[in-house]
Amino acid sequence: MWTALVGAFLFICGLLYMAWGALGRRRLSEPPRSSEDKRTTLEPRGQGLRFLGPVRNWLGVALMAGGAVLLLFGVP
């Protein structure tokens, strides 16, 4: 019982950590500053998908993996 609760807690903490890391590193709605930039999007320049990489999210991935292992193999 406790193993399943701890596993679920670790998995949810890892998920929340990765979401907080992806959203908390930059301003989400910053309009372009220069008048030369004619884009109408509010997406920051150079966004890409680097913020989803495992190098930046290693702790969240480790928490989720540990929680998944406890959920899968910890309950008899």
Secondary structure as UniProt FT lines:
FT   HELIX           2..24
FT   TURN            45..46
FT   TURN            48..49
FT   HELIX           50..52
FT   TURN            54..57
FT   HELIX           58..73
//
